[in-house]
Amino acid sequence: MKRVAIFGTHGAAKTTLVYKLATYYKMNDKNVTVIHETARQSPFPINTDTVYQTTLFVVASQLQKELQAEAQGFEIAISDRALSDAFIYINNLKRNNTLTKTLEAFCFEWLTQYDALIYLEPTEGFAITADGVRAADSAYQVVIRDDFRNLVEKMEKEFDGKLNIIKAESNQIFDENQCSELIDQINRSIHEQTRHIHMV
């Protein structure tokens, strides 16, 4: 099974790209499934109120869904967030916990299981859509974006080009031509034998 994860700060058009990518594969007769952002189903607080139980719940739920997709024989699984995303939020609040710190190392290594990691950033001036779940504070969005930038730098350094990372911005998702080019790039990259670091 090919695993694709779309990750980055909240309000970066990740979910929109997830659905566009899934539609592309469905239209090409691929057996594809979408793994929705598990934080939205968390019974524990999220965003600036995140607690360590939130992190454990999100990671356990997403890992279970990814493994179920593999067991069910899907050709492609597209995840709204990578398994390691949850730690960005808890670590930003400096609420470190022995359990979450131990699990974080596992989830960082799990990044190698993804055939493509699409890192999205909100284009400057791109407004967050308030939906009653995601944090609508633009300053908080920028702080989390910077933490994701640091994560990507760490991924590139420690895995030394072995991860297929594709970088894009939210404005590309809403431009039909640019989005089509991005989807084509994603599709080509997950079928390459050798993984590289991709730059858009």
N, C-alpha and C positions, 0 to 999 in steps of 0.2 A: 504494500500500500504506500502511495505517495502521501507524505504529510506536508502541508503548507500551513504556516502560522503568520498571521498579520498582527504586528505589535507596535507599540508606541503609546504616547500619552493619550488621555481621553480627549475626545473631540477632534481627532485627526482624520476622520472619515474611514476608520478601519472597517466598521460594520458595512458601510456602503460598498467598499471594495470586496469584502467577503461575499456579498450577494451577487455582485457583478461577475466575480470570478466563478462562483458556483453556477450561475446562469450560463456562462461561456462553456463550461464543461458539460452541463446538461444538454445544451444545444449541439454538442459534439458527441452525444451518446456515451458519455462517461458516467460510470456509477459513482456519484459524488455525494458526500454528506457534509453538512455544516455543523461545527461544534461551537455553539453559542457561548458568549462571554459568561462564565460561570459566576462571576461576582454578583451579577444581577439576581441570582437565585440564593445568594448567601443569607442565612438567617441571622448573621452577625453584622455589625456596622461596617460600612465601606467608606471610601474616600478619606476625608480628614479624621474620621472616627474609627478607622481600621484598628482592629486588635489582632493578636496573634492567632486567635481561633479563626478569624476571617481568612487569613493566609492558608492555614491548614485545610479549611473547608474548600477553598477555591482550587488549591493544588490537587487535593484528593479527587474532587469532582471532575476536573478537567482530565486528569490522568485516566480515570475510569472511562470517560467518554471516548478518549483517543484509543484506548485498548479495545473497547467494545466495537468501535468502527473497524478496527483491524480484524477482529474476530468475525465480524459480520461480512467480511469480504469486499468492502468498498475499495474501489480503485484509488480514490483520492479523498482525503479528509482535509477540510479547510477550517482552521481554528481561528476564532476571533480572540486573539492574544496567544502568546507563547506561554508555556508552563511556568517560566521564570518571572513573568510580569508581576505577579502578586507581591514579590519581595520589594519591588520599587516603592510601593506605597507604605509598607510597614517599616522599611529601613529609613524612608524619608522622615518618618515620625520618631525615629530612634527608639522604637519599642522592640528592641532585639530580645529574642527569647531563644533559649538553647535548642528547643525543638525546631523552630523555624530556621535558625542558622544552620543546623545540620541538614535540614531538608533543602535549603537553598543550594548547597553544593551539588546535590543530586539533580536538581532541576536545571542547574547550569550545564551539567554534563548531558542532560536530556536534549539540549539544543541540537546535538549531533543527530538526533533522530528525525529532524525536519529536513525535507528535501529542498525547501525554500523558506527563508525567513524574510518577510517583507516589512521593512521598518518605515512607518509613516510618521511624518511630522506635520503639524498644522502650518499651513502657509501663513506668513505674517499678515495680520489683519483678519484672519479667518475666525469668524465668531462661533463660539460654542452654542449649540442648540440645547436649551434647557429642556430636559425630558423628565425631570423629577427624580432621576437616579444619579446620573453623572454630576460631578462637581462643576458648577458653571463659573467658578472664580477663575478669571483668565490668568491672574498672577500665580495661582496654584498650578494651573496647566503648564505654565512656563517652567516652574520649578521641577515638576515631574518630567517635562520634556528634557531638561538638562540632565536629570538622573538617567533617563533612557539613553541620552547621548553618551554618557559615561559607560553605561552598560555595553553599548555597541562597540565602543573603543576597547573595552575589556574582552569582548567576544572576538574581535579582529586580532587582538594581540595574543590571547591565550590559545586560540584555535588556529592561528597562523594561516588563514586562507582556506581552512577546511570546511567552513560554513558557507552556504550559498545565501549571502545577504544582499537583498535588493533594496535600495533606498529611494524613497519617493516622498512627495508632498501632497497635501490634501487637494490643492487646486488641480493636480493632474487627474484625480479621481472624477472630478466633475466636468472635465473637458473630454468630450467623446473620443477625439483622435488620440490624445495623450493617454487616456485610459486604455484604449485598444492596444496601443503600443506597449504599455506596461504589462497588460495581460499576456500579450504575445511573448514578451521577455520572460515572464514568470513561467509560462508553459514550456518554452524552449529550455530554460535553465533546469527545470526539474527532470528533464529527460537527458541531460548531459551526464556522461560517465564520470567526469571530474568536476568537483564543485569548486567554484571560484567566488571571490568577493565581487559583486556587481555594483556599479555606480550608475545612477540614472542622470 
